[in-house]
Amino acid sequence: MSLEAAILGILLALMAGVGTGIAVGRALMQGKVRQAETLARGQEEQAAERAHEILETARKDADRITKDAELRAKDEFFQKRDQFNRETDTQRTELRDLERKLQKREDTVEVRHKEVVKKDRAIEAAQKKLVEKRELVDKEAIRLEEMVREEMERLTSLSGLTRDQAEKLLLERLEHDLTEQIVVRLQRHEERLKADSEQKAREILASAIQRFASPHTAEATVSTVDIPSDDMKGRIIGREGRNIRTFEKISGVDVIVDDTPGVVIVSAFDSVRREIARIALQKLILDGRIHPTRIEEVIAETQKEMDKHIMEVGRAAVAEADVGLVHDKLIQLLGRLKFRTSYSQNVLNHSLEVCHLTGMMASEIGLDARLARRCALLHDIGKAADHEMEGGHPKIGAELAKRYGETSKEVLHAIVGHHDDITVDNIYTVLVAAADAISASRPGARRETLEKYVKRLEELEAVACGFPGIDQAFAIQAGRELRVIASSQRTTDAEAAKLCHDIARAIEQQLDYPGEIKITVVRESRNVEFAR
């Protein structure tokens, strides 16, 4: 019993110790919990105070930043306002200056308008006077014609010959018996004209003023050739002027050798002829051998080169227009158009312009654009040969195109009908005519003065070439001189003098021109033999 009691006592003691330990542990745990809760409450209070401080600091910083931003915004606003005021003042100043300039221009225009009105009135008064004078001249001409007719009838009745018989008899006597006397009379007449030198000089000055060429015409009729030194001018002129005379006679241009340093001027209204002469003169200057025989060789060689160049220009035009195959002769005619002007407008450039305009219009309305371009490219082809054939350029162009293989009815109709010479019943002709009018009427495209000038020189040469025994004729000195080359086999010296007189009378009767024209007839015998 004692052992069991001891064991029981021990167990009870252990149980009491365990209970005590548990109670102590619980007490310690509760103390730690209360301590932790106290610490947590203190940290929360500190965190709240810190958050409050941060919020106060942020609020103060925000107020400061807001005030700084407002100050900067105000400064920028004032700067922008000052800049705007300055720009506004500048624009106002410019507008006031512009207004003053416009006012001055309006005043100037008003003054010029008054001057133009005054000139128009003066011109109208002068025209009225001219009309009155023309009426008087017409009446006087009718009266003179009546007097001449009466005198002719009286002479016919007295001589017993008809008018045709008398004219035939007189012409036969003049041809066979009075040739030398005519030469003497012409020489005396020329001497009397030279005696009146002061009046003649006044007429020449008036003619020069009237024919004064504008810058455009000068560029179109004159070329310059640079020379290495002024000594070359003497070699170009040659002994007693034989080199320059030979060059002018063969090339048909006027070579002006004046005091201008380093330059010789080549003048001619025919641009092909002028270009040939310019290139030939450059070759002679580079070669250094300048004499009549060499001049002939170089000009002939240059003419061949120009023919080749014309073909190249024509092929380039056909390629640019994209019109397909074209006969070589038509290509050559197209190339020649580069050296032809119509109212100062280059005909080849005009044809290409019309070509592109017509092609674009044809495309817009659903037609064959390539055929339209072909019609337009060839529409002025007759201008390349209108000085060689009778008729207007539309008719000549259609004949040439048909002759050289152009079979398209549309193309032929467009060529002959683009100036309404025939009834227009083809849409391609209408398009070509419209494009032609656009190209010709655009500002700055044409000037009638140059065309009339060139036409007058062509007519001048044509009158001289119409006489028998004449090989060539060249209009030089801006139409103030006509140089005629007579055949030595078909004319004599006396006949050459009579030809000179007859050409002068024909020009007086057939042409209208300012001032006077000097006619020079050259008759030269030339013999060639080869030593083998």
Phi, psi and omega in degrees: 000325181294322177294316180294320178295322178296316179297319180295321179297316179299316181297318180296320178296317178299317181295320177296318178298319180296318180295318178299316180300320181295318181295317177298316180300320180294319180298315178298317180298315180297324178296315179297323180295316180295322178297318179296318179297319178298315179298320181296319180296323178294317179295322179296318180296320178295318179298319179297317179297319180295318179296323180295319178297317180297318179298319179296317179297316179297320180296318179295317178298319180297318178298318180296314180298320180298316180296318178298318180296319179296321179295314179298319180298319178296317178299314180297321178299314180295322178296314179299319180295319178296317179297318179298319179296319179297314179298320178298317179297319179298313180297321178298319178297314179298318179296321178295318177298316179297322179296320178295318178297316179298322179296318177298317179297320178299319178296317180296316178298320179297318179296315180296322178299317178297320179295319179297317178300318180296317179295321178299318178297319178297319179295319178299318178297318179295321178297319177300317178296320179296320179297317178297316179296321179297319178298319178296318180296319178298317178298318180294322179294320178297319180294320179294320177299320178296318179296318179297319179297318179296318179295321178296318178296321179294317179296321179297317180292324181288321184277339183077011180246151174284169182296318180295320179295318180295317179297318180296316179297316181296318181294321179297317179295319178297319182292319189263325189251336190243018182299311180295322179295324178297319178298316180297318180296319179296320178296318178296320179297319178296322178296320177295324178293320179294328180297329179268056189292323184296316179295320180296320179297320178297318180296320180295318178296317178298319178295320180295319179296318182294325184265013182304124185276141174288167179304324180296315180295321180298319179294331185275347186237359184227138173233149179246146179236123179281141178238149184292328181204162180291342177296332180295334179299320178295322179290325177294319180291318179080173180294122181057025175078018185289325180294311183291327177294317178297316180299314181294322182291319183283319184275338180076027179238174177248119180261121183253115177247102183242201183278359180296124185287136172074013185217140169237136186257133176247122185236133175191144180283336178276113186292328177294312179298320181292319180294319177300315181296320181296313180295318180297319180295322176297318178298317180297321180293319179293321182289321180089340179269103183240104175206164188308315182295315179295324178299315179299315181298314183294319180294319178297318178297318180294325177297320177295318178297322178294321176300318178295318179297320179298319178296319179296319179296318179297317179296321178296321178295318179296319179295319180294323181284337180057062183245008180089200183286139179226141180300145182302323180294321176292325176297319178297319179295322176297319178298324179292334179295339177298332183257022179234137177241150175232112185056041179072003178265128180298125189290323180293315177298321177298318181296318178294322178296315177297323180301310182292319179298316181295318179299318179294319179294321178296320179297322182296327183257012173081023178263177180285105184295324181292318177295321179297318178295324178295317177301316184288321182298324184263005189293330180251023183298335180293340180291343178284346183222014184289343176274354180252343184231155179280142176111171178284163184294331176296315180294316180298316181298319179294319179297316180294317180298319179292322181295325185256037164090009177278112185254349183291124179295325180296318181293313181297319180294321179294323180294312186279341187246006185286351174249020178061031175287340177229172177291124184272115179229026181229131185296327180293324177296320178297317179296318179296317180297320179295314179295324178298317178294321179297312182295324184281331187261358180293152184303129176082005185285320188225154172221123188290335186299312182296320180297316179296322180298311180294320180298322180295320179292323177296318178295324179298315178293323182295321179299316181292320182290346179283351180271145179291145178088002181260125178272313183214158176216135182230126174272122182230179180054046179056034178086004179273350179219139177241118180257119187246131179257114181263147179287130180287337180280329185258356180224154173255175179297319179294318178293327177296319177296319178293322177300319180300317179294316182294321178296320179297317179295321180295320178296319179299323184277327190259336189240154172251127184204152178276151176068222180223161182236131177269126179253123179241117178258123182249124176238119186227133175265134182224129180240135182232133178216151181246133175264119183243000000 
